[in-house]
Amino acid sequence: MEKKDLRIVFFGTPEFAVASLDTLVTAGYNIVAAVTMPDKPAGRGHKMYHSPVKEYAVAHDIPLLQPVRLKDETFVNDLRALEADLFIVIAFRMLPEVVWTMPSLGTFNLHASLLPRYRGAAPINWAVINGDTETGVTTFFLKHEIDTGDIIDQERIAILPTDNVGDVHDKLMELGAKLTLKTVDAIVEGNVNPIPQEKLLNGETATPAPKIFKETCRIDWSKSALEVHNLVRGLSPYPAAWSEIHSEETTEALPVKIFTTELCGICPETSLPGELFIDNNDMKVCCGDGHLLRILELQPAGKKRMTADAFMRGARLNPLARVK
């Protein structure tokens, strides 16, 4: 089958998906439609938000579907009328069986982890939070349970000690686009030998990657300095780890988002977790393992992101300040 003869429907929403869509279009594949989330009001002005996939589709004259419900009869019929050979899903909602079983060549998903590690909504975050030194992308055919389908192919990259989740996201977006194209090429050529994830698990439990909530982002200073440092990396720049500064100079706790930290030595004797050490506009926090963590970048509530040095020049904190 020629590329132009293969009819593909692409499902996706964020920028992460756009990179793969663009790679397919550039390679000459026939994208007969893009499916993305409905427009929604966002921001203070409540202007309508259009997903990055929609913006790309409109700019490249790709027919667009934006269903509210994926089981809606009209949407399902519209999909069926496209007579697609292949569906590709990247960073989209879970598809109902009536949809993913539709194309003759199946439906595959690009997932931002080395499955079966990190099944779930936030695989990139959890890989960094857990201090992994390697991650990657996986393509797999969809089945009933989310992120459990037979693996088509994988590509790996290193997670550098200096990487935050934004860095890893961008690397995986680029790597994922290449793997998506490689996977489609293999399907067209009939050169696919999917591997059941159960074989890779060898009886072990798959690593979860649950959705990130506000409490997930709250720093527990009783943990080791390395664990806190990795939490900050795994949530920076978004949604960001956070804590509260408590000081005798102020009656209210000051919430702060923390974006960048570094390990910096041993806590003074008798120090407690969460104790804040301030010296020449340098901010260090004692962690549960007796090691110090230096705060380099943060954002107080209602302010812009700034260096710790800039924050300390404007803050009124005494030596008894703590973070909780």
N, C-alpha and C positions, 0 to 999 in steps of 0.2 A: 504494500500500500504506500502511495506517495504521501508526503507530509500534507500537501494541500487537500488530499482526499480524506484524511483522518479528521473526523468531526469531534471537537473537544468542547466540553462545557467546564468552565473554571469557576470554582467556589472559593471566595476569600473576602477578607475585609481590610486588614491593616497594611502598612507599608511592607511588612515582612513578606506578604503574599505578592505584592506588586512586582518585586524583583524577579520572581519565578514567572509570572505572567509575561513580563517584558521579554524575558529570555526566550520563551516559547514563540512569542510574536516575531521577534527578531530572527529566530531560526526558521521561520516560514510555516509554522503550524497553523491550522485553521481553527481559530477560537470562534465558535458559532454563537457563544453567549458567555457573559460573566454574571454570576449570582453573588449578590452582596447584601449587607444589612439595609433595612429601610433608612431613609434620612430621618434625623431627629434633631430637635432644638438643643443647642449647647451654648455655654457661656452666658455672661450677664445680659447680652443683647438678645439671647435666645434665637440667634441666627441658625438656620438649618445646617447641620453637619453632614457632609457627604464623605463617605469612606474613601480612603486612598484608591481602593480597587475601582470604585465608581468613577472617580476622577480620571483614572487611567483609561477605563473603558470608553468614557465619553470622548476623551481626547483622541482615541484611536478608532472611533466608529465601531466599537464592539457592542452588539445588542446586549441590553442590560435587563436583569430580572431582580426585583427587590421584594421578595415575599415576606409577609409578616409571620405567617405560619407555613412551615415546610410541608405539612400534610394537606394544605389547602388544595382542593380538587382542581381549581383553575390553574394554579402553579404547576401541579403535577402534570396536567394535560399540556400546558405550554412547554414543559421540559420534554415530554414524550414527543411532541410535534417537531422538536429540533433534530430527532433521529441521530443523536450523538453516539459515537463509538466508545468514548472514554470520558469519564468525569475525573477531575483533579480537585482535591480539597486541601486548602492551606489556610490555617488560622480562621476557621469558620465554625459554625454551630454543628452539633451532632446531627447527621442526616438520618431521616427515617428509612427503614428498609425499602419502602416503596420507591425511594429515590435512588439509593446507592446500588440497587440491583438492576437498575434500568439499562445501562449501556452494555453492549455486547462484550467489550473488552474489560469491563469492570470499572471500579472506582478506587483510586489510590489517594492516600494522604501523605503529605510531607510533615513530619513531626520533628521538633527541634531538640532531640535527644537521641542517645544511642539505645533505642528500645531493646529489651524491655525495661531499661532504666528510665525512670521519670515519666511514667504514664500520668497524664493529667494536664491541668490548665497552665501551669507555670514551670515548665521544665528547665528553662534557662536560669531562672532565679534560683531554683533549688540546687542546681549543679554548682553554682558559685557559693551559695550559702553553706553547702555541705563541704566546701573546700576541695572539690574535685579538681584534678589537674588535666582532665580530658573530657571532652563532650563531642557532639556531632549532630548529624541529621540522619533521619531514616525515612525511607518511603515504604509504605505497606498497603496491602489491599484491605479495604474496610470489611468489618464483620460486626456482629451485634454489639459486643462489649467495646467500649471506647478504648482506642489505642492498643488493641490486642490482636489485630490482624496479622496475617503472614507477611514477613519482611521481604521486600524486593531488593533493597540495596541500602548501604550506609556509607557515610564519609565522616572522618574524624578530624578534630583539631585540638590543639593544646589550649588549656586555660592558663594564661600567664598569671603570676602572682600579682601583677599590677592591673589586671583586667577587672573592670566592674561589669555588671550585667548589661549595660549599654554597649560596651566594647564587644562582649561575646555575642549579643544579639546581632550586631552589624556583621560580624564575621560569619555567623550561621546563616544570615539572610543571603549573603553572597554565595556561600557554599551550598545552601539549599537550592538556589536557582540553578546551579550547575547540576546538582543531583536530580532535580525535577526533569531537566532536559535529557539527562542520561537515562533516566527511567522511561520516559516516553519513547526515546529512540529504541530502547531494549524491547518495549512492548510491541512497537511497530515491527521490529525485526523478528519477533517471536522468540527472543532470547532471554526469557525470564524464568527463574527457578525459585519461587518464593519459599522461605523457610519459616515454619511455625515457631512462634515465640516460645512455646513450651519447651522446644529443644534447647533453646539458649538459656532458659531458666534453670534447667537441670534440677527441678524440684524445689527451687528457692522461690521466694516471694518477690514479685516485681516491685521496683522502687516507686513510691508514689510522688507526685508533684502537684499537690492540691493548690487550689486558688489562694492567692495572697489577700489577707484581710488586714485591717488596721492593727489589730492586736498581734498579728504575725510580725509586724514591723516594729513593735515596741522592743527596745533593747533591754535585755535582762543582764544587768551588770554583775550578777553572781556567776555568770558563765566565764569561761576563759577568755583572755584577751584575743586569742586567735579566733575563737568562735564569734565574738562580737565583731571583730574586724571583717570576717567573712560575711556576716549578716549585712553589714554596711555595704560591702562590695556587691552583694547579691541583690540589693534593693536600690542601688544608685545607677542612674539618676532618678529612676521612678520605680515604685512610689516613694522610696526613701525610708530608711530606718529613722526612728524618732525616740526621744526621751524628754524628760522634764528637768529643768534646772531649778533647784530650791536654794534660796539664799536668805540670810537674815536681813539683807538690805531690801528685800521685797516681800510683800505678804502673799503674793500669788506665785504659783509655779509658772515657769516660762517654758512652754513647749518649744522644742527645736528639732528640726530635721537634720540628720547628720549624713553627709555625702562622702567624706574622705577621712580615713584614719590611717595610722601607722603604729606598729609595735615599737615600744621605745624603752624597755627596761623593767626594773623591779620596783614594786611599791615600797615605800618606807615602812618600817616595822610598825605594827599595831594599826595599819591602815585597813579600812573596811571597803568592800565592794561599793562602787558608786561615789567614793570620795573624790572630789575634784581638786586638783593641784594647779594653782595659777602662779606663773612666774614669768615676768617680762612678756605678758600677753601670750604666753604659751599655755595651752589647755591640755592637761593629762588627767585620765581617769583611772582609778584603781579597779581592776577586775577580779573576779572570784578566784583566779589561780595565783593571785599575788603579783601579776604583771600589769604594767601600765600601758594604756592606749592613748596616743596623742590624737586629738581632734584637729583636723586640718581645714575642713570646709563644713559649714553648717548654715542653717536658715532659721532664724527665729520667727515665730508666728507673726504674720503681717509684714515681714521684711523680705528683702531679696537674699538670694544665696550669697554668702561672703566667706572670706577666710576667717579663721579663728582669730588672727591678729586684728583684723578690722572689727570683728565682733567685740573683742575685749576692750578695744579703745573706746567703745561707746557703752559698754555694759557697766553696771555697778554691782560687782560681785565681791564678796569678802572671802577670806581663806576658808571659811566653814561651808562654802557652797557644796552642794551634792547634786548628783543626777540620779533620777529614779525612773 
